[in-house]
Amino acid sequence: MNKSKLLKDLILDKETLIMPNAFDPISARIIENAGFKAVQCSGYSFSIRAGYSKESEVTLEDNLEWTRQIVDAVDVPVMADAEDGYGGPETIPETVNRFMETGVAGMNLEDQVLGKTGPLELIDTEIMVEKIMIARETAESLGNQDLVINGRTDALKSTPDREEALNIAIERANAYLDAGATLAFVVYTATREEVQTITREVKGPVTIAAGMPYNLHNFGISDLKKWGVARISLPSLLIYASLKGMERALNQVKMDEMKKFMDNGHLYSVEDLGNLL
């Protein structure tokens, strides 16, 4: 089966699809081997992997290469993080074409102004709608009518008034679905009430990110399943778990070496101890 069709069917299925985010081939294989049915790429995780100071430093070429490595490493469908499409509506045909060439089954497209310093800024709804329409038309013209387009809105951080921001997010999510998005991704969803409002008022499949600092203690995967969320994204689970695991392993080595130093009656010189620390 076409992997885009497979991913689309998984999203539209009654069972909630859980998609952890991979940052390299081995993390993608771990996701697949753990039994998850699809893999999500993450621009944020890519930036950490590369040691970049911010996500906007991940170039299109970086993204395409790292996404290709992940696609080649697994048999399950992979969704790319196409960020904002890397430009205006005129860039979308080439961006979609190049991501499709990597073998992805779908891609995120977001409505924030990428790389902007200062407060978050959204592009106009009409421009984002145009991007999604062009992305859909491009995929169909290339023979893939099932390409999954995850229309992401960052509107929940667009204004301090949370009620107003939620209304904007829902309005944008519905506009993106009408424009041809397969599902809508409302990021920064923080409370149980927000999830329930979004799933009730967005007229199509919804993605919610779980396990984030802003919602970790407010709801879990079982809650999102119960409320009818179509797809659950785990954006930073593996990259943070990997970093913490490495940190713990190295700290254990340091502790073991310190113990040797103490148990062996100052076997090492002060300079050696300094190097250990």
C-alpha positions in Angstrom: 0.0 0.0 0.0 1.1 3.6 -0.7 2.5 4.8 2.6 0.6 8.1 2.4 -2.6 6.1 2.1 -1.5 3.9 5.0 -0.8 7.0 7.2 -4.0 8.6 6.2 -6.0 5.5 7.1 -4.3 5.3 10.5 -5.2 8.9 11.2 -8.8 8.5 10.1 -9.2 5.2 12.0 -11.2 5.2 15.2 -8.1 4.2 17.1 -5.9 7.2 18.1 -2.6 7.2 16.3 0.4 7.9 18.6 3.5 9.3 16.8 6.7 9.8 18.7 9.2 12.2 17.0 12.5 10.8 15.7 15.7 12.8 15.4 17.9 10.3 13.6 17.8 6.8 12.0 18.4 4.9 15.3 15.7 6.8 17.2 13.3 6.1 14.3 14.2 2.3 14.4 13.6 2.3 18.1 10.1 3.8 17.6 9.3 1.2 14.9 10.7 -1.7 17.0 8.6 -0.6 20.0 5.5 -1.2 17.9 4.5 2.3 16.9 2.8 2.5 13.5 4.3 5.7 12.2 7.2 8.1 12.9 7.2 11.9 13.0 10.2 14.1 12.2 10.9 17.1 14.4 12.6 20.3 13.3 13.1 21.2 17.0 14.8 17.8 17.7 16.8 18.1 14.5 18.2 21.5 15.8 19.2 19.9 19.1 20.8 16.9 17.3 22.9 19.4 15.3 23.9 21.5 18.2 22.1 24.6 16.7 21.0 27.4 19.0 17.5 27.5 17.5 15.2 25.6 15.2 15.2 28.2 12.5 18.9 27.3 11.8 17.8 24.0 10.4 18.0 24.7 6.6 15.9 23.0 4.0 18.9 21.0 2.9 19.5 19.8 6.5 15.9 18.9 6.9 15.7 17.0 3.7 18.8 15.0 4.3 18.0 14.1 7.9 14.4 13.2 7.0 15.7 11.0 4.1 17.9 9.1 6.6 14.9 8.4 8.8 12.7 7.3 6.0 15.4 4.9 4.8 15.8 3.5 8.3 12.2 2.3 8.8 9.4 0.5 7.0 6.5 2.5 8.7 5.2 5.8 7.3 7.2 8.9 8.2 5.8 12.4 8.5 8.2 15.3 7.7 8.4 18.6 9.5 8.3 21.0 6.6 8.2 24.0 9.0 6.6 26.9 7.2 7.3 25.5 3.8 10.6 27.5 3.7 9.0 30.6 2.2 5.9 32.0 0.8 3.2 30.3 -1.3 5.5 30.4 -4.4 8.0 28.1 -2.7 5.5 25.4 -1.8 5.6 23.3 -5.0 9.3 22.8 -4.8 9.3 22.2 -1.0 6.5 19.6 -1.4 8.2 18.0 -4.4 11.5 17.7 -2.6 10.0 16.2 0.6 8.0 13.7 -1.4 11.3 12.7 -3.1 12.6 11.6 0.3 9.8 9.1 0.5 7.7 10.7 3.3 4.1 9.9 3.7 3.1 13.3 4.9 4.3 16.6 6.3 3.6 19.4 8.8 3.0 22.9 7.5 2.9 25.6 10.2 1.6 29.2 10.3 4.1 30.9 12.5 6.7 33.2 11.0 9.8 31.0 11.2 13.0 32.4 12.8 11.4 35.7 13.9 12.9 37.2 17.1 10.6 38.6 19.7 6.9 37.6 20.2 5.5 34.9 18.0 3.9 36.1 14.9 1.4 34.3 12.6 1.2 34.6 8.8 -2.2 35.8 7.5 -4.8 33.0 7.5 -5.3 33.6 3.7 -1.6 33.0 3.0 -1.6 29.8 5.1 -4.7 28.6 3.3 -3.1 29.3 0.0 0.0 27.3 1.0 -2.1 24.3 2.0 -4.1 24.5 -1.2 -0.9 24.6 -3.3 0.6 21.8 -1.3 -2.5 19.6 -1.9 -2.5 20.5 -5.6 1.2 19.8 -5.9 0.9 16.4 -4.3 -2.0 15.4 -6.6 -0.2 16.6 -9.7 2.7 14.4 -8.6 0.4 11.4 -8.4 -0.1 11.3 -4.6 -3.6 12.4 -3.7 -3.3 10.8 -0.2 -0.2 12.8 0.9 -0.9 13.7 4.6 -0.8 17.4 5.3 -0.9 18.3 9.0 -2.0 21.9 9.1 -0.4 23.3 12.2 -1.5 26.5 13.9 0.5 28.3 16.7 -2.4 30.6 17.4 -2.7 29.6 21.1 0.5 31.7 21.7 -0.6 34.6 19.4 -2.2 36.7 22.1 -2.2 36.8 26.0 -6.0 36.5 26.0 -6.3 32.7 26.1 -10.0 32.6 25.1 -9.4 34.8 22.1 -6.3 32.7 21.2 -8.4 29.5 21.3 -11.0 30.9 19.1 -8.4 32.0 16.6 -6.8 28.6 16.7 -10.1 26.8 16.0 -11.0 29.2 13.2 -7.6 28.6 11.6 -7.8 24.8 12.1 -11.1 24.7 10.3 -9.8 26.9 7.5 -6.8 24.6 7.0 -9.0 21.6 6.8 -11.3 23.2 4.3 -8.2 24.1 2.2 -7.1 20.5 1.9 -5.2 19.6 5.1 -5.7 16.0 6.2 -5.8 17.0 9.9 -5.3 20.1 12.0 -2.5 20.4 14.6 -3.2 22.9 17.5 0.0 23.3 19.3 0.4 24.7 22.9 -2.9 23.1 23.9 -2.5 23.2 27.7 -5.7 22.1 29.5 -8.3 19.4 29.5 -11.0 22.0 28.7 -9.0 23.3 25.7 -8.6 19.8 24.2 -12.3 19.1 24.6 -13.3 22.4 23.0 -10.9 21.8 20.1 -12.1 18.3 19.4 -15.7 19.5 19.6 -15.4 22.6 17.4 -12.8 21.6 14.8 -14.6 19.9 12.0 -12.1 17.2 11.2 -9.2 15.1 12.7 -7.1 16.9 15.3 -3.5 16.5 16.4 -2.5 17.4 20.0 1.0 17.3 21.4 1.3 15.5 24.8 4.0 15.4 27.4 5.0 19.0 27.0 6.0 21.2 30.0 2.8 23.2 29.6 0.4 20.2 29.7 2.4 17.3 31.2 0.4 17.3 34.5 -3.0 18.3 32.9 -3.8 15.3 30.7 -2.3 12.1 29.4 -2.5 9.9 26.4 -5.5 8.0 27.7 -7.4 11.3 28.1 -6.7 12.3 24.6 -7.9 9.0 23.3 -11.1 9.3 25.3 -11.7 12.8 23.9 -11.4 11.7 20.3 -8.0 13.1 19.3 -7.1 11.5 16.0 -3.3 11.8 16.4 -1.1 12.3 19.4 2.3 13.9 18.8 5.2 13.3 21.3 7.5 16.1 20.1 10.5 15.9 22.4 10.2 12.6 24.3 13.1 10.8 22.6 15.5 13.7 22.2 15.1 14.6 25.9 15.2 11.0 27.1 18.4 10.5 25.1 20.1 13.6 26.5 19.1 12.7 30.0 20.3 9.1 29.6 23.7 10.3 28.3 24.0 12.8 31.2 23.2 10.1 33.8 25.7 7.6 32.2 28.5 10.2 32.2 27.7 11.3 35.8 27.8 7.6 36.9 31.3 7.3 35.3 32.4 10.4 37.2 31.1 9.0 40.4 32.8 5.6 39.8 36.1 7.3 39.1 35.7 9.5 42.2 35.1 6.3 44.3 38.2 4.7 42.9 40.2 7.8 43.8 38.9 7.7 47.4 39.2 3.9 47.8 42.8 3.7 46.5 44.3 6.2 48.9 44.8 9.0 46.5 45.8 6.8 43.6 45.5 9.8 41.3 47.2 13.1 41.4 45.2 16.3 42.0 45.7 17.1 38.3 44.2 13.7 37.4 41.2 14.4 39.7 40.7 17.8 38.0 40.6 16.1 34.6 38.0 13.6 35.8 35.8 16.5 36.9 
